């Protein structure tokens, strides 16, 4: 690891610690300025300015505690005012670290820091507010040192404010304690309350936060061209944050997910809150390039990471999602008791997809096309009554259906050089998962599985807990840590949206935690969905979006399903570049890929781990174009995803090495392509590129383009090819 640190410390004398005294913190490049002070009530307040433009107007900080031991004193529950500045320490930090996997091989972590100790004499206690100002944004958190009068305490609410400087355009989903699986709404801040009811669409588990609450990462654009992103980092032993809007004053305030008793968090000193983050720039590409979320997390805590590798996989999945196949083995059972129900006495429904013969077919396809792994869902007993029964003992994660031969699948996959990916759907029965976890992980080790897709569909058991509360956040991290003991990688679905913890625990290689491709079979995602997600959900970490659907009409799979994937075929290729993840699925069925093997070549070729990333152009809701350099090669891949209006890109390839020639294969929407009426119309063009090349490409409505760029090692490779 290459590290450069420069620490300087200056302690301000107590003479400056008066209520109105302003403390200033400047970013390393001088473009951002954060000011902090106490107002006349002794309440901490801060402001943020970017190049003389206001980003965050004066905003309050603080927490409200619950009553302790019957003491109803307002003072005891108040950690919002009556503070005095006790100490201020400034420092600078600069390092370069190497992620285990990622969008680049090295990440710079450079910030100026201010740690302000706030004394509350009325309660004889204190806390620290720590600010870190990067060139692209601000992170801050609350810290609670061990002290006589603040040991165990319960958070009633956190009152962190983000006061907006105008009625900005927002790209938002409704605040919710249990799901992020909503389509994005684009509107002015002042319009959010009036649009909330329409924005809250059905989900299998949801608890909307009324009337004007939204989720992070929240993307904003000001009328004068600033891009602002609000989120959190290092969400550990704490509740997930929503943002509630005061639409009259345009002030967001934190709103934490409660537990079954209505409390927001149980803390013991010494402890900290997650970081609250504000990324800002006058260039949308800078938002995508920001690594603040990762940098505010702790370094990797795993001593051995040699077993953690990016995974490209296919899976027995899409046929069930569309309704062609089923997870359940039989239609005869309405009630299952594990260990008692005898499946040998039931009639198979004939549609159960996770059968040995079918899985072998997927293994063959994976081996023939260079995929690392095969996911199989619906392999284990219990799917007949798994959902919406509030059932505690729902799965045991080790007992297969009669038609799924675990040992034979293990043998066959190993003979083909393919790994199997486990599926653990918990049905949100978390206690049941934890009681089986060691046995389930050992079963994986014994049968050749080194990665697991876990799911938390439905309402949480213990009943009354929420997906994004402190208790569940602790569970998700427990599962990741426990998996590391068995050298297993985790891809958690329906979990809390990521906050950069993959830096600390890189075996957390994927999350869903947003509306993914599966919803294309449930009525469809908005056409601009993938032009927003990189600015929102992906700010916290990679997403298992499951792209690669070539047959966009679901009724070709299931005549009763009239959904359509709102994308051209070529945009499905581009998503492997624009929707970053070290875990990428080719989500369609083999038969659909076999119809378009020339286009499928891009999915076979595209890398999933990167040395370098260039954000070529971006505008949330409209288009994103990204170029990435594959790990330990000189090959590049370019992807563009466009919204309803399409997009014309004028590309420059000055990121290529001067003096070298590259063979480029361009996968583009045909002139008459359209996501709705002609999604499978595409062209493939091969030619030569250099760092001097320019190229104009048109993405259709809901379309895109994808380019593979491979260095030519000899003249023979470019013979007969024209310059593009």
N, C-alpha and C positions, 0 to 999 in steps of 0.2 A: 504494500500500500504506500502510495506516494502522499506524504503529508507535509504541508507547510503551515506553520502556525505563527501568528504574531499577536501576542497578548500585551495590551497596555492597560494600566489601571489608574483611574483618577477618582478620588473620593472628594466630593464636594463638602465643604465645611458647613456646620450646622447653621451658620448665619444666613444661608440661602434657603433653609427649610422653613419657609413661612407659607401660609395657605395659598397665596396668589403667585408664588414664585414659579416660573415656567422652566421646565427642563426640556432641552432639545436634543434630538438624536437625528443624525444625518446619515443617509445611505453611503456606502463606499464611493459611488460615482457622483454623489451630490445631488441627484435628481429628486430624491424623496426626503421629506422632512416630517418627523413626528414630534409633536409637542405634548408634554404632560404637565398637569398641575392639579391641585386640589381647589375645588370651588369654595364658596363661602360656607357651605355646610360640611366641608371636609370630605366631600365626595371626590374620588379620583375621576378625572376626565382626560381624554386624549383627543388629538386631531391628527390628520394625515393630509399632506399636500404633495402633489407630483408636478414638478416643473411649474410652480406657482399656481397650479389649478387645484382647488379643493377636492379631495377624494372622500374623506370622512370629516364631517363637521364635528364640533365639540360633542363628545359622546361619553356617557357615564359608564363606570365599571363597578362591579361589586356583586355580592351574593347575599341571599336571604336564607337564614338557617331556621330549622324547626325549633319549637320549644324544647328545652332540655330539663328533664327531671321535674316537670310541672312548673318550671319557672317561666311565666308568661311575660317577662320583662322584654319590652320592645328592643331595648339596648342589646340584650343577649342574642337576639335573633338577627341583629343588624350587622352586616359586614359590607355596608354600602356607603356610610359616611362617618363623621366624627373621627376621621383619621388625621394624623400628623405625619409629615415626611420625616423619617428617622435617619435614613441613609440613602445615598445614590451612588452606584458604582457603574462606571462605563468601561467597556473593553472592546477589543476587535478580535475577530477570529477568521482564519483563512486556511482551508485545507482542501485537498483533492482526494476523493475516495473512489474505490472501485466497487460497483455493485456486482453481486453474484450473477445477475442477469439484468438486462435493462435496455433502454433506448440509446444509451451510449456507454462506452467502456469506462469513462471517468466522469465524475460529477464534482463540480466545485461548490464548496460550502463556504461562502464569504459574507460576513455580516458585521455590523456594529451593534453592540448590545448595551442596554441600560437596564439595570436591576434596581428597583425602587422599593425600599423597605418602608411599609406604612404601619405606624403604631396607632393603636386604638386605646388611649388611656382609660376610657370609661369602662372597658372590659379587661384591661391589662393583658392585651393580646396583640399580635401583629401578623401581617402577611406580606409577601413580596409579589410585586407585579414585574414580570420580566419581559422586556421588549427586545426583539431582534429585527433589525432593519436591513434587508437585502437590497440589491439594486432593482429587484422586480417586485418587492412587496414587504409586508410587515407580518411578523408573528408575535403573539404575546400570550401569556398564561398567568394564572394565579398559582402561587406556591405557599404552602402552609408548613413552616418548620415545626419541629417538636417543641412544645412549650407548655408551661404549667397550666394555663387557662384555655388551651385549645388542643385537645387530644382526640377524643372521638366526637364527631359531630355529623349531623344529618342536613343535607342541602334541601331546602324547600324550593328554591329557584335560583338560577344564575341570571343576573341582570346586566349582561354585557350588551352595550348598544353599538350600532353602526348607523350613524345619522348621515343620510344621503344628501348630497349637495344639489340635487335636482330630481325631477320626475323622469328617471332613467327608463330606458327599455330593459326589460328583464326577460330572461329565459328560465322559466320556473316550473316546478312541479309542486303539488299541494303538500303542506306539512302533514306528516303522518308518523305514528309510532310503530307501524308494522309493515309498511311497504314503500318502496321507491318505484314500483312498476306502473308509473303513469307516463302518458305522453306529455311532452313539454308544451307549455303555452308561452307565446311571445306577446308581451303587452307592456304598457307603461306601468310603473309602480302603482299609480293611483287607480288603475283599472283592475288590480288583482282581486279586491273583495267582490266585485261584480261578476268576475269570471270564475270564481272558486267553485261554485256548485257544478258548473259544466266540466271543470277540470278534474273533479273527483269521479273517476269511473270505477266500475266494479273490480274488486280483487278478492281473492279467496280469504285473505286476512288483511283488514285495514282498520285503522283508527284515525280518521282525519282530525287535524287540529284546526278548529274553526276560530274566527271567520276569515282570517287573513294571515295564515302562516304558510311558509314555504320551506323547502329543504335546501341544504347545501350539498354539493358545491353549487352556489348560485352565481350565474353569469349575468353581468350588467353592461350596458353600453350607454354612455352619456351623449347628450346632444352635441357636445363639442369634441367628440372623438376619443374619449377615454374608455378603456375596457377595464372592468373591475370584477374580480372574482372573490367571493366570500366562502370560506370553508373552515375545516378544523383539521389538525394533525395530531397524531399520537393519541388516539382515543383508547385509553387504557384505564380500567377500573372506574368508569364514569359513564354517564348517560349521553346518548347521542343528542346533538343540538339541532333543533328547528329554529327558524327565524320568524318571529311574529312582527307584522308590519303595522305601525301607526300610519295609516294612509293619509291622514291630514297633515302630519308633520314630516312624513317620509323618513321615519326612524325605524330601523329593524332592532329587535331586542331578542336575545337568546331565550329559548324555551326548551327545557330539557325533557326528555322522555321519562315519565313517571314509572314507578313500580306498582304492584298490586295495591299498596296502601296509599299511593299518591305521592310518595316521596321521590326525590330526584337523584339522591346519591347518599351513600353511607361511607364516610371517609375517616381515616385515622392518620394523624400526623406521624412522621413527615409525609407529605403527599403533594400532588400537583393536579391542576386541571389539564385537559388537553390544550394544545395551542389553538388560538383563534387566528385565522390567516386572512390577509387581504393582499391579493395579487393585483397589480395595476400597471398599465402601460398604454401608450398611444398606438400600439401595434398589436393586433390580435394574436399574431404569431408568438409574441413574448409570453402570453398567457399559456399557450400550449407548451412552450419550451421551459416554463418555470419548474424548478425542482425544489421549491420551498417545502412542499409537503414531505418529501423524502428527507430533506436536510434537517427538518425539525424532529425527526424520529431518531431513536438511539441507533448506534452502529450494530451490525450483525452480532447476535448473541450465540450463534451456533459455531462451535469450534471446527467441525468438519462439515463442509458444504459440497464435497466432491460428488455426492449422490443426487444433488439438486440440478436438474437439467430441464431446459425448455422442452415442451412436448407439442408435437403436431399429431392430431388424432382424428379418427372417424368414430362413428358410434351407432349403435342400435338405439335410435332416439326419434328421428324425424318422422318415421312411419307411425309411431305412437302419437306424436304431437299432432299430426294431421288427422288422426283417427283411423288410419288404415289398419294399424295393429293395436294391441293392447299390452299393458303392463301385467294385467291379471292372467292367470293360467286357466281359470274356469269361470263360467257364468253361473254356476250352480250354487255358489256360496254367498250368502248375505252376511254371514258372521264367521269370523276366523278366530280360533284360539291356538296360538303357537304351541306346538308340542302335543296338542290334542286333535286338531283337525287332520284327517287322513286324506291327503290329496290323491292317493292311489285309488280311492273310491269315487272320485269325481270325474266328470267328462271334460276333457280339454275343449276350450272354445274354438280351437283351430286358428286363432288370430294372435296367439301369444308370441311376441317377436323374439323374446330372449330364449330361443331354443338352440340346442347345440349345432344343428345343421346350419341354421341361419347365421349364427355367430361365426362359424368357420368360414362362411362366405365373406363376411366382413374382414376376417383375419387375412384371407387370401387377397382381398382387394388392398388392404393396408400394406401387406408385404410386397405386392406387385408394384405399388406406387410410392414406396419409400416413407410410409407413415410410421410414427413411433409406437402408437398405441391404439387400442380399440376400447371404447366405453360401451358397457352393456347395462341398460336400465331394465328393471322388471325381472331380474334373475332370481330374486329371493321370495320366499313365502310371505304372504300377508297383504298383497295388493288388492284383494277382493273387497276389503272393508277398511282400507288405510286412511281414507279422507273423511273429514267433517264428523267424526264420531267421538271426538275428545277422548281418544283411546290411549291409555298409558302404555301398555305392553303391546306395541303395534308391529315392530320388526325385531328380529334378533341378529340380523346382518351376517349370518353364517349359514343359514339353511336354504339350499336352492330348491327350486321347483323340480318336479320329476323329469322334466324335459331339458334341464340344464345340467350338464355333467361337468362339474368344476374341475376335476382332475384331468379329464380329457381335453378340456379347453386350455388348461395350463400347459399340458404336453404339446398340444397342437400349435399354440401361439409361440411357445419357446422354439419349436422346430422351424418356425418361419421367421424368427428374429423379431417378433412383435410382443410388446408388453400389453397387459390387460389393465384397464382403468376401472377401479371399483366404483360402485354407486351406493351411497348410503343416504337414502331418503329417511328422515327422522319423523316425518309428519308432525314436526314441531313438538314431539314428545321428548323434551331435552333430558329429563331425568332417565328415561329409558335408554337414550343414546349413551349417556355417561356410564350407566350400569353395565353396558355391553362393550364399551369402547376398547378396552385392552384386548378382549377376546376377538373383537372384530378386526383390529389392526394386526394382531398376530395371525389371524386367518388370512389376511392379505399377504403378509410376508411369506407364509407357508405355501401360497398358491400363485406367487409371481406377480402380485400387484404392488406397484410402488407409488401410485397416486390415487386419490379418491375425490370424487365429486359428491359433496354432501349437500343435502337439501333440508329446508325448514318450512315446508308448505303448511299453511293453516295457522290456527291460533295456538299460542305457546302453552305448553304444559310444563311447569306449574301454571294453573289457570290464573289469569289476571296479569301475568307478566307480559311484556311486549318485546317484539323482536329487537328493539333498539334501546332497551333499558340497560342499566349498569349490570344487572345479573346476567343478561344474555351476552353482553359484550365480553364479560369475563368468561363465559362458556366458550364463545368462538375462539378466544385466545388459548384457552385451556386445550381445546381440540387440536389446535395448531402445534402447541408445545408437546402434547402427548404424541402426536403424529411424528414429530421430529425424533422422539425416542426410538421409533420403529423405522426411521429413514423413509417416511412417507410424505409426499407432497399433497397439499390440500387445495381444492377448488370449491369454495363454499358458495352455495346459492341461497338466496333469500336472507342472507346475513346483513349486518350493518354495512353501509357503503364504506369503502376503504378510506383510511386516513394515513397511508404511508407506512403501515406496520410491516409491509413486505421487506423493508430495508432491514429491520431488526430480526425478522423471522422469514428468510427468503424461501422457505418451503411453502409459504402461502403464495402459491404461484398464480392464483386466479380467484376472482369473485364474479358473481352475476350482479346482484344488488342494483338492478335497474331493469328497465323494460328491454328485453333482448329479442333475438330473432324469433323465439317461440311465439311471440305475440303476432307475428305476421300470419300465423295460422289461426289466430283468435280474432280476426277482423282487420289486422294490419296496423303497422306503426305509421305515424306521420311521415311524409316523404322526406322531410328535413331532419328526421330524428338523428341520423348519423352525422349530420353537420353540427349538431349541438352537443352530443354526448362527450366528445373529446374536451369540450370547454367546461363540462360539468362533472359527470360521473368519473371520468378518467383522470381528473385532477388529483384524486386520492389514490389511484392505483389502477392496474390493468383490469380489463373486463373480459370475461368469457362470454363474448357476444354471440358466438356460434354462427359465423357467416357461412357463405358458400352455397346458398340455395340457387340451383340452376333452373328448376322447374317452379316457376313462381305462381302457377295456378294450382291451388291446393286440391281442387276437385279432380285433378289428374291422379292424385293419390287416393282420395276419398270422395266419391261423388256427392256426398252429403255436406262437404265442406267447401263453401264458396268464397273463402278468403283468398286474397291475392297478396303476395309479397310485393310491397311498393318499392321496387328497385329493378333496374335492369340487371341482366346477368353480369355485365362488365363491372358494375358497381360492387357486386358481390365479391369480385376479385380485389378491387381496390381496398375493401374493408380490412384485408389482411395487413395492409400497411397503415391505414388511417386509424383503425381501432387497435391500438397497441396491446399486445399481450404476449407473454412467453408461453402461453397455452392457447393454441389455435385449433379449432375444430373445422373440419370439412363436414358440414352439418347435413347435407343432402344424402340421399341413398345412392349406392353404387350405380344402379341402372340409369339414373339421371346424369351422372357424370360420364358414363360410357357413351352417351349421345353427343357429348361435347368435349371429347378428349383434347382437342386443340386448345380450348379455353382452360380446361382443367390443368394443363401444363403449368400455368402460372401458380396455381395452388401447390403443385408438387415442388416447384422451384423456390417459392418465396421463403425467405429466412424467417426465424422467429426470435432471434437474438441479434443484437446490433452493436456496432462499434461507434456509429455516428448517426445523428438525425438532423435533417434540415427541414424547417417548416417554410415551404416555398410561398404559400399564400393561404389566407384564412379570413373568413368572415362568418361569425356564428349565425346559423340558420340558413346560410347560402351555399358555402363551399369550403372545403379544406383540401389542400394538396401538400403531401409530405413525401420527402425522399429519405430513404434509410440505407445505410451501408452495412452489409451483412458481417457478422462477427468473423474476424480473422480472414477476411477475403477483401478483394477490391471490387466486389459486385454490389450494385445498388438496385433498389426497388422503389418505384414511385407509385403512389396511389392518390386518386382524387375522388371525393364523394361530393355530389351536388344535390341541391334541393329541388323544389318544384319548378323553378325557373331555369334549371340547367346552368351551365357556366362554360365560358370559353377561357382557357388557360393559355397564356403566352409564356412558355417555359424557357429558361436559360439553364444550361448544364455546366455552369462554371464551377460546380462543386466536384467535377471529375478531375482526375490528375492531368495536368498539362502535358501535351506531347504523346498521350496514349489514345489508342482507338478502342472503342467499345462496341460490342454487338448488342443492339437493343431490339427487344420484341415488344411492340406496342399493341395492347389490347384496348380497343376503343369502341364506343357506341357507334353503330352505323348511322348514317344521316337520317334515316327514318325511325331510329330507335326511340322508344318512349316506355316508361315504366308500366303504364297501363295497357297500351294498345299493341306494343311491339317490343317486349322486354328482352327477347333473345336475339335481337339483331345486333351483330357486332362484326368488327373487322380485326384482323391480325396482320400487322405489318412488321417486317424485319428490315433493319438497316444499320448504318454505322453512325455512332455519335462520338463527338469529342467535346472538350470543355468549351469550345467555341460555338457549339451547335445551338440553334434556336428552334423551337417547335411550338406550333399552335394546335391545340386539341379542344374539341367541343364535347362536353358532357351533356347528355340529354336530360330531360326532366326526370328526376330520380335516378340519374345515371352517374357515370364517372369514367375513369380510365385507369389502366394499370400498365406499368412498364417494367420489364426486367432488363437490367443493363449489366452485361458481363464483359469484363476486360478481355480483349482479344490477345491471346498469347502468341499468335502467329498470323502471317499474312493470309494463310489458307482459310482462316476463320472468317475473314471479311471479303474473300473473293466472290465477286458477282453481286455483292450487296451495295446498294446506293446509300449515299449520305442522307440522313433524314433532315 
